[in-house]
Amino acid sequence: MSIETDETARKLIAAAREAARNAHAPYSNFAVGAALLLTDGSVVTGANFENASYGLSLCAETVATARASAEGRLRDVVAVGIIGGMMAGGVAQGSDPIRPCGRCRQVLNEAAQMGGRDLTVYCAGAEGEAYETHRLSELLPHAFGPGDLGIGA
């Protein structure tokens, strides 16, 4: 399945933007949405969920990955689209692409190694046409994961 296409990127970015509308970000006012593409073409989304006890907050990528896992689809993740931006009037804004934080790179690595693939990561802003395309292995080189423990694809 070839996933490095403009159409795939735009599909995932649009789904991530829609998911960001449901972000619970009253503390940072920074909404993030993530959309995971699965092997069968379906998409699983997530939005960041902040908590008054800041350390308990969840990133959008983590929420989407946990949803995929809960649906028994962790090994099926092939790509992810991520968007984010400061909220104004309840809507995320800004055109600068955002990238997954270190924790999210590690969480995505779990899905990548369990599925035996290097995920494509599309990064965009809350608005605009610009996006970046990365391989997860570029964003998290020399990652530790299930393969190091003899578990995986």
C-alpha positions in Angstrom: 0.0 0.0 0.0 1.6 3.2 -1.1 0.9 5.9 1.4 3.3 8.7 0.4 0.8 10.7 -1.7 -0.5 14.2 -1.5 -4.1 12.7 -1.4 -3.3 10.6 1.6 -1.6 13.5 3.4 -4.5 15.8 2.7 -7.0 13.2 3.9 -5.2 12.6 7.2 -4.6 16.4 7.8 -8.3 17.1 7.2 -9.3 14.3 9.6 -6.8 15.6 12.2 -8.2 19.1 11.8 -11.7 17.8 12.4 -10.5 15.9 15.5 -8.8 19.0 16.9 -12.3 20.6 17.1 -12.9 18.3 20.0 -9.7 19.1 21.8 -10.0 19.7 25.5 -7.3 22.3 26.0 -8.5 24.9 28.6 -5.0 25.3 30.1 -2.7 25.7 27.1 -5.3 26.8 24.6 -3.3 24.8 22.1 -5.5 22.3 20.2 -3.9 19.2 18.5 -5.6 16.6 16.3 -4.2 13.3 15.0 -5.5 10.9 12.4 -4.0 7.4 12.0 -4.3 5.6 8.6 -4.8 1.9 9.0 -4.0 -0.9 6.5 -7.6 -1.1 5.2 -7.8 2.6 4.5 -9.8 3.4 7.6 -8.9 6.3 9.8 -8.8 6.6 13.7 -8.6 10.0 15.2 -7.7 11.6 18.5 -7.6 15.1 20.1 -5.5 16.3 23.0 -7.1 16.1 26.4 -5.7 18.3 29.1 -6.2 17.8 32.8 -6.0 20.2 35.8 -3.2 18.0 37.0 -1.1 18.8 34.0 1.0 15.6 34.1 -2.2 13.6 33.4 -2.9 15.3 30.1 -3.0 13.2 26.9 -1.7 14.1 23.5 -3.8 13.7 20.4 -1.4 11.1 18.9 -1.5 9.1 22.2 -5.3 9.2 22.2 -5.5 8.0 18.6 -3.0 5.2 19.1 -4.8 4.0 22.2 -8.1 4.0 20.2 -6.5 2.0 17.5 -5.2 -0.5 20.1 -8.6 -0.7 21.8 -10.1 -1.6 18.4 -7.4 -4.4 18.0 -5.7 -2.4 15.2 -2.4 -1.3 16.7 -0.4 -3.4 14.2 -2.4 -1.9 11.3 -1.2 1.7 11.6 0.7 2.9 8.5 0.7 6.7 8.7 -0.3 9.6 10.9 -1.4 13.2 10.2 -0.9 15.7 13.0 -2.0 19.3 13.2 -2.1 21.9 15.9 -2.4 25.6 16.7 -3.4 28.1 19.3 -7.1 28.4 19.9 -9.1 31.5 19.3 -12.8 31.5 19.6 -12.7 27.8 20.2 -11.0 27.1 16.9 -7.3 26.1 16.3 -5.4 28.6 14.2 -2.0 29.0 12.6 -0.3 27.6 9.5 3.1 26.5 10.9 3.4 22.7 10.9 3.7 21.0 14.3 5.6 17.8 15.0 4.9 15.1 17.6 6.5 15.5 21.0 9.0 13.0 22.2 6.5 11.0 24.2 4.2 10.8 21.1 7.1 9.7 18.9 7.7 6.8 21.4 4.0 5.9 21.5 3.9 5.9 17.7 7.0 3.8 17.6 5.1 1.1 19.5 2.6 0.9 16.7 5.3 1.0 14.1 7.4 -1.8 15.5 4.4 -4.0 16.3 3.3 -3.6 12.7 6.8 -4.0 11.3 6.8 -0.7 9.4 8.3 2.7 9.4 5.3 5.1 9.7 4.9 8.1 7.5 4.2 11.2 9.6 2.4 14.2 8.0 2.8 17.4 10.0 0.7 20.5 9.4 -0.7 23.6 11.0 -4.3 24.1 12.0 -4.8 26.0 8.7 -3.3 26.3 5.3 -2.0 23.9 2.7 1.6 23.5 3.8 2.7 20.2 5.3 5.9 18.2 6.0 6.4 14.5 5.4 8.7 12.6 7.7 9.5 9.0 8.5 9.1 8.1 12.1 12.6 6.7 12.1 13.9 10.2 11.2 11.9 11.8 14.1 13.0 9.1 16.6 16.3 7.6 15.5 17.6 4.5 17.3 14.3 4.1 19.1 13.8 1.6 21.9 10.7 -0.5 21.5 9.0 -3.9 21.3 11.7 -5.3 19.0 14.3 -4.7 21.7 12.3 -7.0 24.0 11.8 -9.7 21.3 8.2 -8.6 20.7 6.9 -7.3 17.4 5.8 -8.1 13.9 
